[in-house]
Amino acid sequence: ALDWRLRAIDSAVDSIDLQTFIWDLDGSGEMIRQHLIDAAARGVFVRVLVDDSFILDADEALLRIDAHPGIELKVFNPYERRSSDAGLREILNLGEFDRLDHRMHNKVMVVDNRVAVVGGRNLADHYFGYDDTDNFRDLELIAGGAIVQELADGFDAYWNDPWSFPVAKVMAERSGTGSPETVEMKPLDPGAHAEQTAAARMEDWLALIRSAHTGRAVLLLDEPPDENPADTRDAPVQVGQELIAAIDAARQDVWLISAYLIPTAELEAALQRAVDRGVRVRILTNSISSNNHLTAHSAYRRHVRELVEMGVEVHEVRDDAEDRDLYIESPVEDKSLCLHAKVLVFDDERVFIGSANLDPRSLRINTEMGLLVESPSLNAELRHALEPDFSLRNAWHVRLDERGEMTWVSDDIVLDHQPEPSF
């Protein structure tokens, strides 16, 4: 994923539009930053739109990126009173909670309006398998064809939204100087991501095209807020409604892969309708030991019994998954696996890959995006790639025993409680 992102940036001739929820300037993030600066230096016009949720110590660093000729950087729905301490920042902005609770969770990169990268991955080491302790299993699409122009238009809609502010304006209106920048820039192995010659890049693109799937892609995109994001009439519900409709259209089976699973009433009803008409429903989400948001897991636990009782197959990622070397750079012995991918598979024809989790925050509060692709060959390859994630080697199968009690089943043990790593 990192190689292809850097390859796309290095191949750019005219423009790069990058929209993301998180951009940490660690090893991977710093590498992306440097390649973007190099692209701007050779005349490529670079636009970066980042949500303000996790911009803490990076304010100054983003301002310096924006200062480069050929690069413009905007911040979505910014905190007016700024601090490098997350808790203090929340306290300083308590009066605007309703506005600041609505975040831009979209992730897309469009290069030269010819190719795009779309999915759930943020820009940081643990999204690319390089973190020393916790790493995510994630997934993206590289897309070409007519859908790229739609993705570019979607980026423009957010770029021109009144709640997207130039980073210089955000910094100018901060209430204090804040803390000095403390961004850690860990070097990755430079040999793993050596710069390619133009000929080598071209050969890689040609090989990708030869192996690509054909299909019809539909962009699912929540509209950015027209007025105040706190206005409930502006609630971003388009992506959620389309996914419910896709579940209702399924005839044979539905796979739901979601890092955070807190079913809304509408989603639970859709799953019940699917099971009632004989559709096999499989879910893969995080276990308590692999989830990086325990509050989200606590909310999920209130739904899991109901899902199992209605006939849904529920699987929870093991942080010690035996095949985690598929997603994590070696050595993996002391590294744990988390799920961050957002993927839905419908029958043997359609797939959704995007930024939306199956929880109220994604379906009702944050803005989201993704591609719903009709392609039997992509569907088949995705099923093949995801099947190991459901195996007992890599995930707990949540079942009811003969007494109706919840159990967590792996390849070598059956637990009568969730597999928590500690008290």
ZIGI-V573124 format. One record per residue. N is the residue number from 1. SS is DSSP state (helix for helix, strand for strand, loop for the rest). D_CENTER is the distance of its C-alpha to the mean C-alpha in Angstrom with 2 decimals. Layout:
n=[N & N]
ss=[SS & SS]
d_center=[D_CENTER & D_CENTER]
//
This chain:
n=[1 & 2 & 3 & 4 & 5 & 6 & 7 & 8 & 9 & 10 & 11 & 12 & 13 & 14 & 15 & 16 & 17 & 18 & 19 & 20 & 21 & 22 & 23 & 24 & 25 & 26 & 27 & 28 & 29 & 30 & 31 & 32 & 33 & 34 & 35 & 36 & 37 & 38 & 39 & 40 & 41 & 42 & 43 & 44 & 45 & 46 & 47 & 48 & 49 & 50 & 51 & 52 & 53 & 54 & 55 & 56 & 57 & 58 & 59 & 60 & 61 & 62 & 63 & 64 & 65 & 66 & 67 & 68 & 69 & 70 & 71 & 72 & 73 & 74 & 75 & 76 & 77 & 78 & 79 & 80 & 81 & 82 & 83 & 84 & 85 & 86 & 87 & 88 & 89 & 90 & 91 & 92 & 93 & 94 & 95 & 96 & 97 & 98 & 99 & 100 & 101 & 102 & 103 & 104 & 105 & 106 & 107 & 108 & 109 & 110 & 111 & 112 & 113 & 114 & 115 & 116 & 117 & 118 & 119 & 120 & 121 & 122 & 123 & 124 & 125 & 126 & 127 & 128 & 129 & 130 & 131 & 132 & 133 & 134 & 135 & 136 & 137 & 138 & 139 & 140 & 141 & 142 & 143 & 144 & 145 & 146 & 147 & 148 & 149 & 150 & 151 & 152 & 153 & 154 & 155 & 156 & 157 & 158 & 159 & 160 & 161 & 162 & 163 & 164 & 165 & 166 & 167 & 168 & 169 & 170 & 171 & 172 & 173 & 174 & 175 & 176 & 177 & 178 & 179 & 180 & 181 & 182 & 183 & 184 & 185 & 186 & 187 & 188 & 189 & 190 & 191 & 192 & 193 & 194 & 195 & 196 & 197 & 198 & 199 & 200 & 201 & 202 & 203 & 204 & 205 & 206 & 207 & 208 & 209 & 210 & 211 & 212 & 213 & 214 & 215 & 216 & 217 & 218 & 219 & 220 & 221 & 222 & 223 & 224 & 225 & 226 & 227 & 228 & 229 & 230 & 231 & 232 & 233 & 234 & 235 & 236 & 237 & 238 & 239 & 240 & 241 & 242 & 243 & 244 & 245 & 246 & 247 & 248 & 249 & 250 & 251 & 252 & 253 & 254 & 255 & 256 & 257 & 258 & 259 & 260 & 261 & 262 & 263 & 264 & 265 & 266 & 267 & 268 & 269 & 270 & 271 & 272 & 273 & 274 & 275 & 276 & 277 & 278 & 279 & 280 & 281 & 282 & 283 & 284 & 285 & 286 & 287 & 288 & 289 & 290 & 291 & 292 & 293 & 294 & 295 & 296 & 297 & 298 & 299 & 300 & 301 & 302 & 303 & 304 & 305 & 306 & 307 & 308 & 309 & 310 & 311 & 312 & 313 & 314 & 315 & 316 & 317 & 318 & 319 & 320 & 321 & 322 & 323 & 324 & 325 & 326 & 327 & 328 & 329 & 330 & 331 & 332 & 333 & 334 & 335 & 336 & 337 & 338 & 339 & 340 & 341 & 342 & 343 & 344 & 345 & 346 & 347 & 348 & 349 & 350 & 351 & 352 & 353 & 354 & 355 & 356 & 357 & 358 & 359 & 360 & 361 & 362 & 363 & 364 & 365 & 366 & 367 & 368 & 369 & 370 & 371 & 372 & 373 & 374 & 375 & 376 & 377 & 378 & 379 & 380 & 381 & 382 & 383 & 384 & 385 & 386 & 387 & 388 & 389 & 390 & 391 & 392 & 393 & 394 & 395 & 396 & 397 & 398 & 399 & 400 & 401 & 402 & 403 & 404 & 405 & 406 & 407 & 408 & 409 & 410 & 411 & 412 & 413 & 414 & 415 & 416 & 417 & 418 & 419 & 420 & 421 & 422 & 423]
ss=[loop & helix & helix & helix & helix & helix & helix & helix & helix & helix & helix & loop & loop & loop & strand & strand & strand & strand & strand & strand & loop & loop & strand & loop & loop & loop & helix & helix & helix & helix & helix & helix & helix & helix & helix & helix & helix & helix & helix & helix & helix & loop & loop & loop & strand & strand & strand & strand & strand & strand & strand & loop & loop & loop & loop & loop & loop & loop & helix & helix & helix & helix & helix & helix & helix & helix & loop & loop & loop & loop & strand & strand & strand & strand & strand & strand & loop & loop & loop & loop & loop & loop & loop & loop & loop & helix & helix & helix & helix & helix & helix & helix & loop & helix & helix & helix & helix & helix & helix & helix & loop & loop & loop & strand & loop & loop & loop & strand & strand & strand & strand & loop & loop & loop & strand & strand & strand & strand & strand & loop & loop & loop & strand & loop & helix & helix & helix & loop & loop & loop & loop & loop & loop & strand & strand & strand & strand & loop & loop & strand & strand & strand & strand & strand & loop & loop & helix & helix & helix & helix & helix & helix & helix & helix & helix & helix & helix & helix & helix & loop & loop & loop & loop & strand & strand & strand & helix & helix & helix & helix & helix & helix & loop & loop & loop & loop & loop & loop & loop & loop & loop & loop & loop & loop & loop & loop & loop & loop & loop & helix & helix & helix & helix & loop & loop & loop & loop & helix & helix & helix & helix & helix & helix & helix & helix & helix & helix & helix & helix & helix & helix & loop & loop & loop & loop & strand & strand & strand & strand & strand & strand & loop & loop & loop & loop & loop & loop & loop & loop & loop & loop & helix & helix & helix & loop & loop & loop & helix & helix & helix & helix & helix & helix & helix & helix & helix & helix & helix & helix & loop & loop & loop & strand & strand & strand & strand & strand & strand & loop & loop & strand & loop & loop & loop & helix & helix & helix & helix & helix & helix & helix & helix & helix & helix & helix & helix & loop & loop & loop & strand & strand & strand & strand & strand & strand & strand & loop & loop & loop & loop & loop & loop & loop & helix & helix & helix & helix & helix & helix & helix & helix & helix & helix & helix & helix & helix & helix & helix & helix & loop & loop & loop & strand & strand & strand & strand & strand & loop & loop & loop & loop & loop & loop & helix & helix & helix & loop & loop & loop & loop & loop & loop & loop & loop & loop & strand & strand & strand & strand & loop & loop & strand & strand & strand & strand & strand & loop & loop & loop & strand & strand & strand & strand & strand & loop & loop & loop & strand & loop & helix & helix & helix & helix & helix & helix & loop & strand & loop & strand & strand & strand & strand & strand & strand & loop & helix & helix & helix & helix & helix & helix & helix & helix & helix & helix & helix & helix & helix & helix & helix & loop & loop & loop & loop & strand & strand & strand & strand & strand & strand & loop & loop & loop & loop & loop & strand & strand & strand & strand & loop & loop & loop & loop & strand & strand & loop & loop & loop & loop & loop & loop & loop & loop]
d_center=[12.69 & 14.22 & 17.51 & 16.46 & 14.67 & 17.92 & 20.07 & 18.81 & 19.44 & 22.81 & 23.72 & 23.33 & 26.69 & 26.27 & 22.92 & 19.31 & 16.99 & 13.78 & 11.51 & 8.88 & 8.22 & 9.40 & 11.91 & 14.13 & 17.30 & 17.76 & 18.72 & 15.74 & 15.15 & 18.92 & 19.22 & 16.90 & 18.99 & 22.19 & 21.42 & 20.61 & 23.91 & 25.73 & 24.57 & 25.86 & 29.05 & 29.83 & 29.55 & 25.99 & 24.90 & 21.52 & 19.64 & 16.70 & 15.22 & 13.37 & 13.01 & 15.75 & 14.33 & 14.36 & 16.96 & 19.85 & 21.87 & 20.23 & 22.17 & 24.95 & 22.90 & 21.02 & 24.49 & 25.85 & 23.22 & 24.10 & 27.75 & 27.54 & 29.32 & 27.09 & 23.93 & 23.02 & 20.37 & 19.58 & 18.07 & 16.81 & 18.73 & 20.21 & 22.08 & 25.70 & 27.04 & 25.25 & 25.38 & 23.88 & 24.07 & 21.28 & 23.83 & 26.44 & 24.18 & 23.50 & 27.25 & 28.18 & 26.15 & 27.00 & 28.85 & 25.79 & 23.49 & 23.24 & 21.99 & 19.68 & 17.99 & 16.31 & 13.23 & 11.36 & 7.63 & 7.65 & 6.61 & 9.66 & 12.63 & 16.00 & 18.97 & 22.52 & 21.45 & 21.83 & 18.58 & 14.89 & 11.61 & 8.93 & 5.70 & 2.03 & 3.97 & 5.82 & 9.53 & 11.50 & 13.64 & 12.11 & 8.94 & 11.79 & 14.20 & 16.59 & 16.70 & 20.17 & 19.34 & 15.83 & 13.25 & 10.06 & 10.25 & 7.29 & 7.98 & 8.47 & 11.60 & 14.29 & 16.25 & 19.78 & 22.44 & 22.93 & 19.35 & 18.63 & 21.07 & 19.39 & 16.07 & 18.33 & 20.07 & 16.96 & 16.18 & 19.86 & 19.78 & 17.39 & 19.26 & 22.51 & 21.56 & 23.99 & 21.33 & 20.07 & 22.55 & 23.68 & 22.93 & 26.70 & 27.46 & 25.08 & 26.80 & 30.22 & 29.94 & 28.80 & 31.42 & 32.09 & 31.60 & 29.21 & 28.84 & 28.99 & 25.91 & 25.07 & 22.13 & 22.49 & 22.26 & 22.49 & 23.56 & 22.03 & 24.52 & 25.55 & 26.92 & 23.58 & 22.42 & 25.84 & 26.21 & 27.37 & 30.31 & 29.94 & 31.56 & 29.18 & 26.14 & 27.90 & 28.63 & 25.03 & 24.06 & 27.02 & 26.10 & 22.58 & 24.25 & 26.77 & 24.21 & 21.98 & 21.83 & 23.43 & 22.39 & 21.94 & 18.57 & 18.12 & 15.69 & 14.47 & 14.11 & 14.96 & 17.77 & 17.76 & 20.49 & 24.03 & 25.67 & 24.65 & 21.12 & 23.07 & 24.97 & 24.10 & 25.45 & 22.50 & 19.95 & 16.94 & 17.55 & 17.45 & 14.23 & 15.34 & 18.83 & 18.02 & 16.19 & 19.23 & 21.49 & 19.95 & 20.53 & 24.02 & 24.69 & 24.02 & 27.33 & 26.86 & 23.61 & 20.06 & 17.35 & 14.53 & 11.77 & 9.80 & 9.00 & 10.99 & 13.82 & 16.38 & 18.03 & 19.57 & 23.15 & 22.28 & 19.78 & 22.35 & 25.04 & 23.27 & 22.82 & 26.47 & 27.60 & 25.90 & 27.56 & 30.82 & 31.04 & 30.53 & 26.88 & 25.43 & 22.20 & 20.14 & 17.32 & 15.31 & 13.79 & 14.34 & 17.96 & 19.41 & 19.68 & 16.14 & 14.46 & 13.71 & 14.50 & 17.94 & 18.52 & 15.79 & 17.44 & 20.79 & 20.00 & 18.73 & 22.04 & 24.02 & 22.80 & 22.80 & 26.58 & 26.71 & 24.11 & 26.14 & 29.38 & 28.42 & 27.87 & 24.11 & 23.35 & 21.06 & 19.69 & 18.17 & 16.75 & 19.45 & 18.62 & 21.60 & 20.62 & 23.40 & 21.35 & 18.70 & 20.26 & 18.37 & 15.19 & 16.87 & 19.41 & 22.92 & 24.53 & 22.47 & 25.25 & 24.20 & 20.41 & 18.43 & 15.46 & 12.57 & 10.10 & 6.33 & 6.15 & 6.64 & 9.91 & 13.31 & 16.52 & 19.66 & 23.09 & 23.65 & 22.72 & 19.34 & 15.63 & 12.53 & 9.25 & 6.69 & 4.38 & 7.20 & 8.24 & 11.97 & 13.42 & 15.56 & 13.34 & 10.86 & 13.91 & 16.45 & 15.57 & 12.45 & 12.09 & 9.47 & 9.72 & 9.76 & 12.68 & 15.20 & 17.28 & 20.78 & 21.69 & 23.56 & 23.19 & 19.39 & 19.45 & 21.88 & 20.07 & 16.82 & 19.09 & 20.76 & 17.69 & 16.43 & 19.97 & 20.33 & 17.44 & 19.69 & 22.84 & 24.78 & 24.46 & 20.75 & 20.29 & 22.64 & 24.02 & 24.83 & 28.23 & 31.34 & 34.48 & 37.97 & 38.48 & 35.35 & 33.66 & 30.00 & 29.55 & 26.83 & 27.83 & 26.96 & 29.00 & 31.46 & 31.51 & 31.41 & 30.59 & 31.83 & 29.28 & 25.58 & 25.04 & 24.70 & 25.09 & 27.52 & 29.44]
//
